[in-house]
């Protein structure tokens, strides 16, 4: 059976069994897709721990959902932070909102606040689980269910790669999965507060992320080939 023919739950069960406890973890940003995966992991009783990146610039709604998710599923969530010295140096040199100045400065902010903390975490693992879907943006059309992550040197598992947005929300409502209230306010994709906005009807679902840049540039570095 091809990986594309397997259900998300089957992919998660396979990954958990193949890589084993302590070698695989799930990176959640508490978006709709990530909440679905958290629910699947807990429903299946899989030994895949959840971690998240706290950039220090997240919306309050995301922090509230983080606490609600931990309580709902009775789990601990490993929260990763950027290095204090790196943030201080960056902000001192470029200002707190450097990401609006240029693509290079925005990527530097993402590197310091997200990519490097993730790199430290992934260096301890053999595989990580992500909530990527192909239809999310033009930068993700080539994503596979299971792929080698050259950037970080381990396997990446994308159990929801082939599902659509309608499927995600049907799962959430059917299973009573907690989700970020910003989704109900026109935010299909939620990142750091100053880099995320609501979108207009008909816009791409990632249009609210770094909206001042062209679509081909709208990745933070966590999912680059």
N, C-alpha and C positions, 0 to 999 in steps of 0.2 A: 504494500500500500504506500502511495506517495505521501509525503508529509502534508501536502496541501489537502489531502483527503481525510486527514485525521482531525478530530474535534479539538478545541482548545484544551479541554480536560485531558484528553489522551496525550497531547504534547507535554503538558505539565507533569503527568504521571511518569511518562517516559524519561523526561529530563531529571526528575527527582530520583528515580531509580538508577539511572545511568551514572549520574555524577555523584550521588550520595550526599548524606548529611555533612555539612561543613564545607562543601565545595561549590555550592550553588546558592544564590540569593536573588531576591526580587527587588528591583529599584523602582520605587513608587514615588510619583509626584502628586498623587491623590487626584488625578484627573479621572474622568469617567471610565476609561479603559483600565486604568490601574486599579480602580475600585472593583471592577469585575474580576480581575485576576486575583486580587486579595481574597475575594469571596470564594473563588474556585479553589485556591490553595487551602483555605480553611475548611471548605466543604468536603474536599477530598482527603483531608487529614495529612497533607504533604509536609515534609520537613524542609520547607523552603522559607527561610526567614525574610522579613521585610525590612528594607532600609530606605532612607530618604535623604536628600540633600537640602539642608537649610541654608539658603544663601544669605539670610539676614534681611532680604527684601521681599519676602513673600506676603501675599494678601492675608489679612486677619482671618478671612474665611477659610483659607487653607490650613492655618494653625488650628482653628476650631475643628475642622474635619479630621486632622491628624489625631487629635485627642478623642474625637468621637469614634473613629475607626478602631483605635486601640481598645477602647472600652467595649465597643460592639462585638468585636471578635475575641476579646480577652487575650490580646497578644502584646508583646513588646515590640516596639519599632526602633530600630537603630538609627539615630539621627546624626548625620555627618555635617561638620562645619568646615568652612575654609580656614586656612591658617591666619591668625590675627595679624601677624607681621606683614603678610602679603596684602591683605585688605587695606591696612593702614598706609602702606607705601603707595599703593595704587590710588587711593582716594586723595592722599596728600599731594600727589603729583598731578592728577588729572581731574580731581573734583568728584563729588558723589554721583553725578549723573553723566559720566563720561561716555556712556553708551550711545547718547544722542549725537555725539560729535562726529563719529566715523564708524565704519564697519570694523576696522582694526581695533579701535578702542572698545567697541561693544564685545568683540570676541575676546579681548583681553579680560574684560570684566567676567565674562562667562568662564574663561579659563581659570581665573583665580577663585571664583565663588562656586563653580560647579565641576569643571573638568578635573582639576587636581584633587579635590576631595574624593571624586569618583575613582580616579586612578589609584589612589591609596587603597581604597576598599577592594577594587577588582584585582589588585595584585595578590590578594589572599584567596582568590577563588579560581575555579576552573570554568565556570559558566555563570551568566547572569540573565535574568528574565526581564523583558521589557514589554511595554504596552503599545508598541508600534503597530500601525495599520497602513497598508499601502495607499489607501485613498485619502490619508490625512494631508498629504502635500506632494508637490512635484519632486521634492527631495527624497521621498520615501517609496517611490514606485518600484524600486528594485529590491526591496526588503524581502527576505526569505524567512520561512518558519524557524529554521535552524541554520545558523550561518557562523562562519569564523569572523571574529571581530579583530581586524588587523590593528586598529588603533590601540586596543588595550591588551591584545594577546590572549584571548580566551573565547569561548563559544558564547553566542548570544541566542537566546530563545525568545521568539516572538509569537506566542500562542494565538494572538488575535489578528495576525497579519492579513487574513483573507476576509474577515467579517466587515460588515458595513455599520454605519452609525446607528441605523434603525435597530439592528440586532443588539448593539451595545445597550441602548436605552430600554429595549424590551426585556433584556436580562436584568437590568437594574430594577425596573419596576416589578417584574415577576418575583424577584428574590428579595425585595426589600433592602437593597444595598444602599448604604448611606453615600451621598454625593455632595459635591460642592454647590451651594446655592447660587454661585456666580454663573453656573451653567444655565440657570433659569432666567438670567439677566443678559443673555446674548454672548456669553463667553464660552465657546466650545473648546478652546485650548487655553490653559491657565498656567502662567509661569510667574516670574517676579512681577510685583505690582506695577512698577514704572514702565515695564516692557510689555504689558498686556492690556488690551482694550476689548470692548465688545465689538462684534462685527455687524455689518448691515446685511439684510436679507439678500441672498444670492452670492455673497462673498465666499471665498475659499475658507474652510474651517480653520486654517492656520493664519488667516489674514490679520488677526488681532495680535499676533506675536511679532515684535519688531516691525511694525507696520510701515515704518519710514524706509525700510530696505526693500529691495526686489525679492520676489519669492524664492529665487534660487539661492539666496544667501541666508534664509531663515532657519538656521540650525545653530545650536549653541556649542557644538563640538562633542556632545555626548554620543552622537550617532553618525559620525563621519566615517566614510570608507577609507 
